[in-house]
Amino acid sequence: MVELLACPECQSEEVTLITETEYFANTGDLFCHSVKPHDANSKASCFPCGWTGKHNQLLNYGKSFFGKKS
């Protein structure tokens, strides 16, 4: 069963995962997609309590759609 990710501080399911993309500063050309939302080390945050951390620190990591281990 797939479970929803939740905040480790307040257990809210209103959490976000952040995608980071790198560009060359002088040309604006794409360098690479450095962090995708399904990566364990992507930044995570909680709207209700303001917690910030990493994707793999969220409750149910490994059981959710985005934390699913293959």
C-alpha positions in Angstrom: 0.0 0.0 0.0 1.2 3.5 -0.9 1.1 5.9 2.0 1.3 9.7 2.0 4.4 11.5 3.0 4.1 13.5 6.3 6.1 15.9 8.4 8.2 14.3 11.1 7.4 17.2 13.5 3.6 17.7 13.2 2.5 14.7 11.0 0.9 17.0 8.5 0.6 15.7 4.9 1.0 19.3 3.6 4.6 18.9 2.7 6.6 19.9 -0.4 9.6 18.6 -2.3 11.9 21.0 -4.1 13.5 20.5 -7.5 16.8 22.2 -8.1 18.1 22.9 -11.6 21.5 24.4 -12.4 22.1 26.9 -15.2 25.2 28.6 -16.5 25.2 32.1 -15.0 26.5 34.0 -18.1 24.5 32.2 -20.8 21.4 30.8 -19.1 22.1 27.4 -20.7 21.0 24.4 -18.8 23.9 22.7 -17.0 22.0 19.7 -15.4 19.1 18.7 -13.3 20.9 18.4 -10.0 18.1 17.3 -7.7 14.7 15.8 -8.7 11.8 15.5 -6.3 12.1 11.7 -6.0 15.7 11.9 -4.9 16.3 11.1 -1.2 18.3 14.3 -0.7 15.8 16.7 -2.2 14.8 19.5 0.1 11.5 19.1 1.9 9.3 21.5 3.9 6.1 21.6 5.8 3.5 24.4 5.3 1.8 24.2 8.7 4.8 24.1 11.1 7.6 25.4 8.9 9.8 22.3 9.3 12.6 22.0 6.7 14.8 19.0 5.9 15.3 16.3 3.3 12.9 14.0 1.5 14.2 10.9 3.3 13.4 12.5 6.7 9.7 12.6 5.9 7.4 10.1 7.6 6.5 7.2 5.3 9.6 7.7 3.1 10.0 4.4 1.2 6.3 3.7 1.3 5.0 6.7 -0.7 4.9 7.2 -4.4 7.9 9.6 -4.4 9.9 7.7 -1.8 9.2 4.3 -3.4 12.4 2.2 -3.4 12.9 0.2 -6.5 
